[in-house]
């Protein structure tokens, strides 16, 4: 039912982490763990940014580490680790506007074509919001809901299958935009010298 050829290609040609764990069950602390390499009670971001938590200034992010190592750093799209994104260690901040994978990949293509510094390594952190609630409704007219297999610990129902149908549509849209990103890296001569990491919070 779920078709993700671009991420499948990325996984097949790279390294896939099959035994991994999130540092928290909700996004800000989990994302804080990803960008600092530390668990929430060590990096200080133990709750949601929109509920008053913030990344302490003492926590050094991957963006800041790479800045210090001579990389040009840019954040494009969603971030949920700090109230003030300028503290996260990015030279370029393109956080405004829609955070869908399509919009973020389009902004990334523009950045690579016009703003990417020549002769300097760069680090891009891209944030997509596609699979966050609320899901835009997908037409159920052609849906094969009987082919959707919910995880065994979930109560199987028509409502759940409809929900998964909408979710899968967003996953597939995100995959198509991942393909556009990979094509963009190739067109800019960057594919062979770029480490591309895909993760979730």
Secondary structure, DSSP 4 states (H G I P E B T S, - for coil): ----HHHHHHHHHS----S---SSSSHHHHHHHHHHSS-HHHHS--S-GGGT----TTPPPHHHHHHHTT-EEEEEE---S-SSGGGGS-SEEE--S--SHHHHHHHHHHHHHHTPPTTS-EEEEEE--TTSSSPPP---TT--GGG----TTSPP-HHHHHHHHHHHHHHHHHHHHHHHHHHHHHHTT-GGG--------
